[in-house]
Amino acid sequence: MVLHLSAQLDVPLRERNVLLVAAGYAPTFPERQLADPALESARKAVDLVLTGHEPYPALAINRHWTLIASNRAVAPFLIGVDAALLRPPVNVLRLSLHPSGLAPRIANLAEWRSHLLVRLGHQIDITADPILVELMNELRAYPAPSLRKPVGTAPANRDYAGLVVPFELITESGLLAFISTTTVFGTPVDITLSELALETFFPANAATAEVLRKM
């Protein structure tokens, strides 16, 4: 009954184990390190997706938004970021919103920040994870971004019908605009896999696609 109800409510596997223990049952879902030989096929699947997504950026993160892996298209966008933010473990939310990270070069920082904090808040609502709560407090303490964009940085075509929030980054090659998608394992039976997410970025316009192909 506990598992059936948890499945219907889409409770994360980690929290399902907690509910099972609270109900007097043994935890059902194992938690193994990604380096565990039993998860080799999953690691290969992650590498396949990341590599196959090139020349567009893609990365893998865990439940705390810690960077697990990335493809080669990510590195060029990190030039100029404070080295301290790139020392493992790298938190991609901190990397994105920190004043010494990507934040100064995100053209729509106020919009992108709001989008990320909503996602993080949704995770906290589901898991009540204290590490995520601490991260949220840290991110909210960063200087509030201006609602105005730098002059001349608006993409020519920015009509996404309200379906996505674009990621607009100022680079030496001009303003690049992306839309992102999140991919998770469909039927995981391991906590580690259930909490692994692939963040893939696609060019939002032809100009961005051309720059990425040249890079």
Secondary structure, DSSP 4 states (H G I P E B T S, - for coil): -HHHHHHHTT--HHHHHHHHHHTT----S----TTSGGGHHHHHHHHHHHHHTTTS-EEEE-TT-BEEEE-TTTGGGGTTS-GGGGSSSPBHHHHHHSTTTTGGGBTTHHHHHHHHHHHHHHHHHHH--HHHHHHHHHHHTSPPPPSSPPTT---S----TTS---EEEEETTEEEEEEEEEEE-SS--SHHHHT-EEEEEEESSHHHHHHHHH-
